Amino acid sequence: MKKKAKVKEAVNHPPHYNQGDIECIDALDAATINLTGIEAFNTASAIKYLWRWKQKNGVEDLKKSVWYINHLILRLEGGANGPRR
C-alpha cells in the first residue's frame, strides 16, 4: 500500500516541485496568466527548471532554463521563426 501512495505522490506532487507552501504549478499559473502560446510555454519552462534545479538535475536544469529564456528572447526579437503573436 505504501508503494502505491509513493507513486501517486511522485506523479501528483513531486517533492522537487514544492518549495515551502508553494507548488510550482501554482507559481507557473500566476507567472503566465497574461501570456499565450510559445511565450507562456517558454516562460513556464524556464521557471520550472529554475524552481527544481537544486533538488533534481543541478547545472543541467540551469542550462535548460537559460535555453528557454534565450529562445523566448530570439522569438521576441524576430529570430527563430518569430515573432509569432
C-alpha positions, 0 to 999 in steps of 0.5 A: 500500500505504501508503494502505491501512495509513493507513486501517486505522490511522485506523479501528483506532487513531486517533492522537487516541485514544492518549495515551502507552501508553494507548488510550482504549478501554482507559481507557473499559473500566476507567472503566465496568466497574461501570456499565450502560446510559445511565450507562456510555454517558454516562460513556464519552462524556464521557471520550472527548471529554475524552481527544481534545479537544486533538488533534481538535475543541478547545472543541467536544469540551469542550462535548460532554463537559460535555453528557454529564456534565450529562445523566448528572447530570439522569438521576441526579437524576430529570430527563430521563426518569430515573432509569432503573436 
